[in-house]
Amino acid sequence: MTPRFLHRAIDLIQDAIIITDTSGTLHYLNKKAGELFGYGVKASIGKSIGILFLPDDLTHFLPNILRKTQVEGGYEGENVLRDRNNTRVFVRLTTSFYLGNDRDENWIVFTLQDITKLKELERNYYESQRLASLGRMVEEIAHKVRNPVVSIGGFAKRISRTISGTDQLQYFKRIEKEISRLEGIIDQVQNFATLPKPVHKKEDIRKIIEASLESISANASQKRVVIDFEVEKPSWNPTVFIDGPLLAKALSYILNNAIEAIDGEGSIHVKLFSKDDFIGIEISDSGCGIPEENLGAIFDPFFSTKPGKVGISLATTHRIIKEQGGTIQVSSKRGKGTRFSILLPKERRRKIRTQRLS
């Protein structure tokens, strides 16, 4: 078996394999290692393996790995490294020590498995568990709060019918109004807590957007807000696997928030476009904008800067988009308006299920 054959065989392995001397100088990288970290295989020879470690880990962590491997024969653990663009890469790192006939033939073999996607799935799992736990708690609280609120509202209405004095009557009318507001808040909280899991099927995303625009048209007209809808490059197929009713709910929340942000006459522009493997939706308004210090919190449950608002609609929107496999981002300038950008995958199924492979 020739060395050339061995090199080719190692290049076929789907784990990154790196060989260094005892000081950590690179002597060999297989093809997968070059792809994972973005370094040319030949150009990397002679450099320190420290180029793959975070700066804070060069003082103790890397030397400890080299020392532990030589003394104990190996190291194993999950670690964060970095690629050529300084992007963090999660890996399962295993080292082995090859003891040769003399010190010049002593080598350290690094085997690295890319677990970045696995870590992302892990984070999503724990986030879904957290939301499920929060949902159960909120639903229970809403259930316990609703009963006394309804009772108080009912008694207030009964008493107001027996009162003739104008001054006293206005107080009970105020109680009825506040009770009605509380019931609305409870409904919003329960809707967030009991949001159903998405059921995906083929939907024309243009029709979903048009239905959302129709649902808020009366509110827009009353507030003197003009809405226009643009489809960029209409030749592409707008049919995607998605939960149409949930997406329509999310879009309606964004559009209603945009209407509320506009003081007097204004406009909202909705654009549908295609970008690589995604379909994008942009919703831009000419409203008051969002303060920069609040941008990072607008998707948090119960965050709101508006008096009397519970801060659930955008949290619900974020959850819907995320559970559909998409992303949502917001940009805003105070006094110049806000833009929400949504990207949704055109095809949720793997290519091996949907395309004939060449």
N, C-alpha and C positions, 0 to 999 in steps of 0.2 A: 504494500500500500504506500503510494508515494506521498510526499509532503504536499504536492499540488492537489492531489485528490482530497487530502484531509482538510486543506484550506477551503476547498469548494464545498465539502460536506458541512463544515462549521458555518459557512455563509448561508446554508439552507436552514439552519436552526433559527426558530422564531423568537429566541431570547437573545438579548445583547450579551456578547461575550467579549471581555477585555482582559488582556494579559499585561501585567506590569512587572518590573523588577521589585525588589524589596523596598526601594525608596519611593515607589509610586510612579516611576517613569513609564510612559506607554510604549509597549513594544508590539502590540497586536490588537486590532479591533476587527470583529466580523462585520458583515454588511448591515445586520440589524442594529448594531451599536451606532454605526454612522448615521443610519436613518433616524434613530430615536433621538440622538442628540444634535444632529445637523452638522457634524464635523466630517470632513473628508478623511477617509480611512488612512490613506498614505500620508497625508499632510499632518496627521495627528501624532504620528510616531515621533518619539523623543520629547513630547510635551508631558507635563505632569497631569496625573489623573485629577488633580485639584481643580482643573477647569470645569469639571462636572459637579463640583460641590459648591454649596452656598458659601459666601465669604466668611460667615460666622463659624462655619464648620471646619475651616482650614487649620485653626489653632489647636483644637483638641480632638474633634471627632475623627477626621481622616487619619491623623497619626495613630489614634487608638485602634482604628480598624486594621491598619497595617501591622501594628504591634501585636494585637490580639490574634490575627491570622498566623503570624510567624510563631507565636508562643503556644497557642491552643489549637492551631490547625485550621481555623476558619471563623467566620462571623456570619450571622444571619439576622435580618430585620427589615422592617418597612421604613423607607427613608425618602426624604425630599431632596432631589438633585436639581440641576438646571441644564437647559440645552444652550446651544450657541446664541440664541436670542434672549437669553437670561429668563426664559419662561420656566416655571417650576414643573418638574416631572416627578410623579410619585412612582417609586419602584420597590419591588421586593428584591433586596440585595443579599447575595450569598457569595462568600469568598472561600477559596481553598488555597492551601499552600503546597506547592510542588518543590520538594527538596531534591536538588540535584547532587552531583558528585562533588561540586565545589560551589562557593558562593556566587560565582558568575552564572550558575545554572539553577539558582533558586528563583522561583517565579510565584507571583500571586495571581490567581485566576478569579476575576469578577464575573458573576453571572447575574444579570439584571432582567427582571420581568416588569414590563410597563403595566402598572395597576392604576393609572390615572382615571380611566373610565370606571373601574371598579370602585374607586373612592368616590367618584361622582354619584354612582348608583347608591352607595352607602349613605352619602349625605342626603340624597333624595328620599331614601327609605326612612331615615330618622326624622326628616322634615315632615313626611306624610304621617308618621306616627305621632309627632308633636301636634300636627293640625287635627288629627283624629281625636286625640286626648282633649285638646282645646275645644273641639266641636262638641264632644260629649258634656264637658263641663258647662259650656255656654248654653247648650240646649236645656240642661237641668236647671240652671239659674233662670233662664227665660221662662221656663214652665212654672217655677215657683213664684216668680215675680208677676207673671201675667194674671194669676187668679186674684190676688189682692188688688191689683190695679183695676181690673174689670169690676170688682165689687165696689171699690171707691167711686169709680165713674158712674156706676148704676145708682148708688145712693145719692150722689151729687145731683143727678138728673131728677130723681124723685123729689128731693128737698127743694130744688129750684122751682118745681111746679107749684109748690105750696107757698112760695114767698111772693109778696106783692111789692115790697120795698125795692126801689131801683138800685140803691146802693148795695144792699145785701145780694140782690140778684146778680149783679155784675161780678161779685166775688165767686159765686158758684159757676157762672159761665166761664170764668177764668180757670177754675178747677177742671171743668169739663174739657177745655181746650188743652190744658197741660196733660191730662190723662190720655187724650187722643194722641198727643205727641209721644208720650211714653209707649203707648201701644204700637205706634209706628216704629219706634226704635226697637222694641222687642221683636217685631216682625222681621226687621232687617237683620238683627243678630241671629235669629233662628234660621233665616234663609242662608246666612253664611255658614252656620254650624251644620246645616243639613244639606249642603250643596251636593247634588248627586255626582257619582263618578261619570265621566264622559262615555257616551256610547257612540263610537265612530262609524260613520257610513259615508258613502260618496255624496257630496253636496256641492252645489254651484255657489261658490263663495260670493259672487256678485249679487245673487238673489238674497243671501243672508245680510249683506250690507244694505241693500235696498230696503229690506224689511225693517232693519234697525233704523234707517233714516225715516221711514214712514211712521214708525212708532213714536218718534220724537218731533215730528213735523209741526204738530199743533203747538207744542211748547216753544219751538223755535219761532214760529210765526207770531205768537203772542209777545215774545221778547224782542221781535224785530231783528232776528238773526237769520242771515242768508246762508244756506248750505249748498255747496256744489260737490259733485261726485265725479272723479276722473279715473278712467281705466287706462293705464299706461300699457302700450303694446298689446292691444286687445286680441292678437292672433293666438296667444298661448292659451292652453286649456285651464280654465278656472275651477275645474272639478277636483276636489281634494277629499281625503278621508278625514272627517271632522265631526264633532258634535255641533250641529247647526244651532239648536236652541240655546245651548250654553254660550256659544260664540256671540250670538245675537244679544244675549243678556249682557255680556262683557262690553260689547260695542255701545250698547244703549247707555250703560253707566258712564263710559268715557264721554259720549256725546252730551249727555245731560250735565255732566260736570263742566264741559266746555261752554254750554249755554249759560250756566250759572256764573261762569268766570267773566262773561261779557257784560259790561255795564252800558246799557243803551244799545244802539245799533252796532252790529258787528258781523263777522263771517266765520264760517267753519269750512275748511277744505279737507275732503276725504279722497285719498288716492290709493288705488289698488295696483300693485305692480308685481312683476316676477323678478326674482334674483337668485340665480343658480338653482339650488334644490329647494328654494323656499318661495312662498307667496307672502308678500308684504302688504301691510295696511298702515297708512299714515293718516293721522287725524290732527290737523293743525287749527288752532283758533286764534282770534285776535283779542283775546281777553287780557286780564290784568297780569297774568303770569304767576309763577310760583317762586317765592324767595329761595335763593340758592341753598340756604341752611336747612330748608324743609324737603328738598328734592329726594334725599336719601331715605326719607321716612314716609312718603306718601302712600306706599303700598303696605304699610304696617297696619294690622287690624286696630281699629279704634283711634287712629291718628287723624285729627282734623283741626284746622285753624278757623273753621266757620262756626260761629255760635249756633247751638241747637243741632249740630250735625254729629252723628255718631262715628263717622269715618269707616264705613264698612264697604262702600261700593267699589273703591279702587283696590282694596284688599281682595275682594271677591273677584274682580277683574284679573288681578295678578295670578290668583290661584287657578282660575279657569284657563288662562293662556298657558301657564306652566304645565297643567295636567293634560293639555292637548299637545305637549311636546314642543311648544313654541317659546319665544322670548318676547318681553315687552320692555321698552326703554322710554324714558321721558327726558326731554330737554326743554328749558324754559328761560325766558328773560323777563325780568320784572317790567311790566308796562308794555311788553311787545307780544305776549302770547305764549302758548305752550304747544308742544308737539309730542304726541305719543306715536311710537314706532313699534309695530308688531310684526314678527316673522313667524310663519307657520310652515312646517314641513309639507311639501307637495305630496310626498308618499311616505307614510309611516311604516309600511311593510318593507322588509329587506329585499334587496335587488334579486336575491336568489329565488324569491317567491314570485317576482313580478316581471322579470326580464330573462330572455334566453341568453345565457352566457356564451361568449365566443371562445 
